């Protein structure tokens, strides 16, 4: 493959350095040793593999299909790809990478799922790319997955100008005016933000407050969450992380409080390559005090001081569609002045067609249950 599976730059300065598609050393958090260790505590097995000098964190999950044990391999947010790759080139590249990975995987692996880190600026371009992939690659062993694992649509806020950290004035100036107003309103009305790591005094109580907000959000919006231990492990593992300095990860809980009431909270991840807004929750009272805006602004400032080059809001609807049930989330995340990014989602390199076919049917039914039936039951 002539261009190779190469990285698409995140900002104009990086694009200038990578206009020939040269791979950089920037690593997303989902490819870090920390994340691999965390996922290994929750149903996955980490299988690190090196191909042509590039390290990949491969996650393995064992499943049962018709009383037979099978394995799926998953490589989150990798490989790094140039958006100039044609659908045919992408399919060929993923197929070759899958062949290189296969000998290192369990013998019963039926599929390797990739999340190519390929950024498009327009939804239409991304959708056309995926459609062309499906039309032109039937002869390849790589298929577009029926469901996407990582959120394909997001907005990423640059925290530097390529050389220096952006000032508060620059960051605020890039926001919509209503967002600046809401940040000031929250502060003016007495909303404060508390910060906690796993080793902070009062973390246990703060986490319980956050999880209560989580449950309220789930009941109100029909959002499905992991069990409590999943999030507790995330904090605990970050506190014990002994990984290399260039992979140091910090997980922080932010809680917005007014008087004696906790109003909202978020969980963020900071690492040298990026900052990510992982999870959020809000209560049912005093929503007019705009606590979510102050929470995000505080986290953005902290991410900048931590040295993160960008803040990823990590997941939103693909377009500004007023009929979308999460339209409010789209408006909220895009109002902070970040760049909207659309990715093509997950792709499957099929190793065993029979097992893959059965798995695809089961996955489709599961997606229908959670996305259609559960949501309808919630609305009742």
Beta strands, then each sheet from edge to edge (+ up, - down):
strand 1: 45-51
strand 2: 54-65
strand 3: 68-75
strand 4: 109-114
strand 5: 119-120
strand 6: 142-144
strand 7: 153-158
strand 8: 192-196
strand 9: 250-258
strand 10: 261-271
strand 11: 274-282
strand 12: 310-312
strand 13: 339-343
strand 14: 347-350
sheet 1: 1+ 2- 3+ 4+ 14- 6+
sheet 2: 5+ 13- 7+ 12- 11- 10+ 9- 8+
end
